Amino acid sequence: MNSIDEKFKKLGIENAPGQEKLQSGKELELRGGELRGVPVDFSHGDVDAFQPLPGSFEAFAKGYAKGAEQAYTEYRGSKAIREDLAYKLSAYTGTDINPKANIIITPGTQGALFLAMGSLIGPGDKVAIVEPDYFANRKLVEFFEGELVPVKMDYEESSDRAGLDLKQLEQAFLSGVKLFLFSNPNNPVGAVYSYNEIGTIAALAKKYNVALIIDELYSRQIFDKKIYTHLCAQKEIPDNLITVTGPSKTESLSGFRLGVAFGTKELIMRMEKLQAIVSLRAAGYGQAVLSAWFREPEGFMEERIKAHQNIRDELVAKLRTFDGITVRPTDAGSYLFPKIPPLDVDIKDFCKIVRELAEVTITPGTEFGPQFINHFRINFSQDAKAASEAIDRLLRIMERYCR
């Protein structure tokens, strides 16, 4: 296998959200009959259960009506929309974002991650990642031929912080790491980094001249009155810093594929140059939808957060009834990452069994680090009744495969 083949082999998509139909493989010995019910795909949120932000379609229609002016924006996005975003995100994060120099609109936050990492990683560069953390981080580092330097997060032992091993992080920086990327809140655990963790990360990155990419996609959906700290607003920040966010999750606008990145002027410029040869720009008409973001109807966010917290609490309670399962209730976002007892099939086969027998799609823990062989991830942004019944079916199947 040549180097290009190997490079793309590492970009497996069979467990990516929405790709469950591609998950076919060897025939498995399935025990017992089927446990059918309402199909639930826990690999991503259900935008039918939690519908897109009110006014988003109307904003899209206005963008469409503008015609060429909106269709062919600058590569980094419409000037007027960037000005609006800079104003809103500056107020939200407590920092000063220059719309001309410090912000870019991208095809989803995934697009923003690709552009940011492509602007910072060269062959052989050491890149620190958290384990567990968003599955694309690992894959993109490998794609850009960087060297992975994992840093442990003891999330199971923590409740008032994410649990990042800050001493190990400093050792990673001392070893020559050039970039550290992480999600806050963490995906898949849902842990929120404490003020001390964020301040220490920023200070260490500044001290050792390490660039930072922070994925804040779920930073608006916070539970239990947790305090959220934006790293970009700290007094001491590194010279190279990119914050990634967007309206895909809490606001259910994933279908519009909109992301936003803001930060260091030179990095935004690199990202624009890369975007110009990858996709030219985020879809022009779609950019107009961002005008509705942060302008939700009164009570919208509070109701959405409350509904998700109720689902979280019910599913955590159900999972904890099964002997051997441990799960940390997520601080934010809509993910749970249960640790399950050893099974007599591997986790990828178990995920397939659950999908085929119970019509329930879950993501194997190994997507978030090779050591998570006894974990899976679920996105609980679902119809509450359907999600609850899906977990019941999953646990009944798990009983059959426990050692």
N, C-alpha and C positions, 0 to 999 in steps of 0.2 A: 504494500500500500504506500503510495507516494505521500508527500507532506500535505498536498492540497486535499487528498482524500481523507487523511487523518484529521485535518483541520475541520472539515465539515462533518465528520463522523461524531465529533464532540458536540455538535449542535443538534442533538436529538430533540425532536418536537413531539414525540408520542405522548408526553405527559403535560404538554402545554395547554393552557385553558382553551377549550373549544375543540381540542384535537382528539377527543375520546374515540371518535369513529375510526381513527387510524390505529388504535391500540389493538391490533390483532397479532396473534403469535401462535406458539405451540398449543396443541390441545391439552387441556388440564383435566385432571381427575377431579370432578366436582362432586361433592358429597351432598346427598339429599336433594330434595325438590327445590323448585324456584320459590323465591319470596318476592313476588311482584308487588308493585305499588306505583305511586306517582313517580316518574323518573326525576331524579334530582342530580344535577351536576354541580358538585361542591368544588370543582376546579376553578370556578369563577362566580361572580355575583349574578343574580337573576334580575335583569332590568324590567321584567314583567311584574315581579313581586315589588320591586322598588323602582318605580318609573323615573325616567329622566327628569331633570330639573324643569319645573314649569317655566314656560317662556322660551325654552331652548329651540323648539321647532320654529317659532315665530322669528327668533333672532336669525336662524339659518335662512329663512325665507327672505328676510331683509338683505342678507348678504348676497343671496342669489339674485335678487332684484337689481343689485348694483352692477351686475354684469362684469365686464372686463376689469373694471377698477378693483373689484374684490377677487376676481379669479386669478389675476397676475400681480400678486403683492411682491414686495421685496422678499428676498430669500429668507430673511429672518422674521418675516411677518409684516402685516399691515402696520404702518406707522401709527395710525389712530388707535388701533387695538393694542399695540404695545404701550402707548401712553396710558391707556385706560388700565391695562394690567399692571404697569409699574406703580400707578397710584394705589391700586387696591392691594397689591402684594407688599408694597412698602408699609402700608398701614397695618397689614396683617402680621408681618414678620418683625416690625420694629426696626427696619433698616431703610437705607436710601437707595433706590434702584433707578438708575438713569435709563429712560426708555430708548435712547439713541444708542447707548453703548453696552448696556448690561443685561439685556434680555432677548430671548429668541423663542419663537413659537415653533413647535416641532410636531411631527406625526405621532402623537401619543407620547407618554413618558418613556416608553420603550425606545422610541426614536431619540429622545433626549439623552438617555443613557448611552446609546450607541454613539451618538455624536460626541458626547463629553469624553467617553472612554477612548474613542478613536482620536481625539485631540490631545490625549495625554499619555497613551501607552505606546511604547516602541518595543521591538523584539528584545526579549531578555530583561525588560524592566520589571522590577519587583513590585507587586501590587498586593496590598493587604486587604483581605475580606473577612467578614465575620462568619462564623459557623455556629448556628444556621443563619442564612440570610437569603435574599431573593435569588432564585435559581439562575437567572440570566447573568448575574454578576460573574459567577464562576465561568460560565460558557463564553462570555464576551472577553474576559481576560485571556482565556486560552486562544480564542479566535484571533486576537490581536498579538498573540505570541508573547504575552507577558508571563512572568513567573509568579504563581500563586503563593501567598504567605498567609495561611489561615490564622485567625485569632479567635480564641474560645469565648463563648458567652454562656455563663452559668445561670441561665434564665430560670431554671427550676429551683435554684437556691435563693432567688431574689423576689421581692415583692415591691420594694420602693425604688427600684432601679432596673435597668435592663440586664445588668450582670456582666457587662463586658470586662474581660481581664485586662485592665489598664496597664499592668506591669508587662504583660505579654505584648501588648500593643507597642509600648515604648521599646521593647527589645526588637520588635519587628522594624520599627523606624530606625533603630541603631544599625540594623543589618543592611540598610540601604534601600528600604522601601521608598518608592517615589510617589505612590498614590494609595490612598485609603478610601474605599467606598463602602457605604452602609446605608441601610434604610432605617428611618425613625419616623413613626413606629416601625418596629422590626416586622418583616415578612419572612417567615411564617408565624412567629411566636406572638406578635402583637404587643411586645414589650415597649414601653416608652423610656427613653434614656433620661436619667435624672439630670438636674442642673449641674451637679458635680461632674458627671460623666461627660456631658457636652463641653463644659469648660475645660476639662482636662484634655479631651481630644483636640480641641482648638489650640490649646497652649502647646501641646506636644507637636502638632503639625507645624505650628509656627517655628518652634525651636529647631526642628529637624528638616525644615523646608520640604514638607510633604504636602502634595496637593490633596484636596478633599472633594469628593462627590457625595452629596447627601440627598437621598431619595425621601421626600416628605409627602408622598402621595396621600397618605391617610391621616395627615396631621390635623384635620378638622373634625374627625370622628373620635373623640376622646371620651372615655367612660370614667365613672366613679370620681369625678372632679380631679383627675390627674393633672398635674402641671406640665405643660409642654414648653420646651425651651428650643428656640430657633438658633442654631449655631451661627448663622450669618449675622445675627444681631449682637454677638459677643464682642467685648472690647478688644480681645486679642484673637485675631483670625489669621490663617495662613494667606500668603500672597496669591495662591491659586485655589479658588473655591467656586464650586458650582452647586447650586441647589436646584433640584428637580421636583416639579409638582404638576398638578393638573386636576381636571374635574371628572376623571374617569370613574372614580370609586364612590365616594360619599354622595356625589351628585348624579351618579349613574349615566354619565355622558360618554361611556366607553365607545359606543358606536360611532361617535364623531371623530375618534382618534386624534385627540388634542392633548398636547403636552406643553409645558413651559419650563424653560431653564433660565436662571439668572445668576449672575456672579461676575467674575473677573473679566474685564473688557477684552483682553487678548484671547482668552479661551472662548468667549462668545464669538469672536471674529473667526477663530479656527472652526468652531462648530458650524457657522454660517457657510464657510467655504466647503466643508464636507457635505453639508446638507445640499448645497448647490449641485453636487454630482451624484447624490444618492436619491433625492426626491424633489429637488428644486426648492420646495417649500411645503409647509403644512397645507392641506387642501384649502384653497382660498375661500370658498363659500363657507366651509366649516369653521374657519377662524372667527367668523361673525358670532358664533355661538358663545364665545368667551365673554361677550358683553353681558350675558345673563349670570355669569359666575360671580359669586359674592354679592349678588343682588336677589337672593331668594325671597319668596314671600315670608312674611313674619311668621315665626314659629316652625318653619320648614326644617331647619337644622335640628332644633330641639326634638321635634317629633321623630325625625329619622334616627337620631342617636338613641332615643329611648326605645324605639322599636328594635333596633339592633342589639341593644343591651339586654332586652327581654329574651331574645332568641339565644344570645350568648349564654345567659344564665341557665336557661332550660337545657341546652345541649351539654353544657359543662356538668350539670347535675346528672343527666342521663349517663354520660360517659363515666362518671365517677362511681356509678353503681356497679360497674363491671370490675371484678377483682383483677388487680394488676395494672389497670389503666391509671396513669397520672396525667393531669393536664393543668397548665397554668391559665387561668382566665385572662383573656387578652385585655390589655389596658386601653387599646385603641384599634381602629380598623375593623376587619371582619374575618380574621383568621383564628383558627385553633390548631394546635400542633400536638396532639396527644401522643404520649409514649405508651405503647401497648405491650402486653406480655409476649414472650417468644412464641412464634407460630411454627408449624411444621411445613410451611411454604414460605418462600421469601416474600418480601413486602411488595414487589412488583407483581408477582403472581396473585397475591392476596387482593391487590387493587383490581386486577382483572376479574377475579372470582366475584367480588362484590358487585362489580359493574354488570357482569353477565347474569348473576343469580338475582340480584336485588334492584337492578337498574339505578345504582348509586355510584357516581363517579367521585373518586377521591384521588389525591396526589401523593405518590410515595415519598417518604421522608428522604430517601437518597437523592432526590432532586436538590436538596438544600445542604448536602454534605454527605460524603460516602459512609460516614459512621452512623447515620441515622436510619439503621436497618429495621428498627422497631418503632417507627413513627410514620404518621401520615398527616397531611394537611387538609383542612376543609375551609371553605369560604362560606360563612353562615349568613351571608346576605341573600336570603332565600325566603320563599313563603314559609311562615312559621310552622304551620301544621305539616306541610310536606317535609320540611327539614327534620322535624321531630320524629315523624314516622320513618324517614330514611335512616336515621341513627338507630332506631329500634331494629330495623332489618339488618343493618350492618353488624350490630352486636350479636344478633342471633346467628349470623354466619360466623362471626369470630369465635363463638363457642365451639364450633365444629373443628376449628383449626388450631386451637390452643394446645400446646404440648402437655 
